[in-house]
Amino acid sequence: MQIVSNEFRADDLRAKQSDLQLQKEKARCVVLEIMKVCNHQEIPIVLVNFSEYWELTNGNGTVAIPAEVGLTAFSVKNGLYDNFSSLIDPGSISKV
């Protein structure tokens, strides 16, 4: 039996947090560029988020098993346009 140390899990968590910070910074840069050229208060913004049950790693790489999708559309001036969320049927999951 192989035991995975807490240190490995902490490193994995730090890497995911670092990726999230990078995504936030990219999104911030995009928003700042849009604000330079448009009436940014009226621009519709759509946020999309996916959740996963787990990730499987096999010889071909990592495969995410989708669980849920969420979308929200809004603008600063007009507020919330629409909101949608749904569970995703992953279908048959084969063994790795």
N, C-alpha and C positions, 0 to 999 in steps of 0.2 A: 504494500500500500504506500502511495506517495502522499506526503503531507505538504501542503502549500503554506508557506509562512505568511504571517500577517504583513510582513515587510513587502512581499511581492504584491499583495492586494493593495497596500497603501500606495505603492509606485503606480499601479494601474489606475487607481483613483486620481492621483495627481496628474497623470497623463490625460485622462478624460477631462479634468477640470481645466487643464491648459488648453486643450482643444476647444472647449466651450468659450474660454476667454478670447481665443483667436477668432472664433465665429462672431462673438459680440463686437469685437473691434472692427471686423470687416463690415458688419451691418451698420455700425456707427458711421464709418467712412462713406458708405453708399448713401445714407440719409443726408449727411452733410453735403455731398455733391449734388443731390437732388434739390436741396434747399437753396443752392446757389442759382439755379436756373428756373425754378418754378414757384408758383404760389403753393408752397408746401402744405398749407392748412387744408387745401381741398383735394390733395392727392390721396386716392384710396390706397390703403395699406392692407396687405393680406399676410397674415402670419400662418405658417403651416408647421405642425409638429407631429412627429411620428413616435410612437412608443413601440418597444419590442418585448416579446416574452423573454427571449434570451438570444445569445449568439452562439452558433456552432462553428467550430474550427475543424476543418478536414484538410485533406491533401491539396485542395483547390483554393484554400484561403478561408476567410471568415464569412459566414452566411447569417444574416439577421433574420429572425422569425418575427414578422410584423404582428402587432397586437392592436394598435389603435391609431387613428388619424384624427387630427383636429385642425380646423381652419377658422380663422376669425378675420372679418373684413371691417375696416373702420377708416375714418379720416379724423384729423384733429378738429376740423370745423363742424362736421356733421355727426360725429360720434359713431356708434356701432351701426354697421349696415346689416351684417348677418354673422351667424355663428353656426358651425357644424362640427359634430364629432361622431365617430362611429367605431365600433369594434371591427377588426378585420379577421375574417375566417382564414387561418393559415393553411387550411386544407390538410392533406396527409403529410405528416412529417416523417421522413425516413431516418433511419439510424445512420450515424456517421461512421 
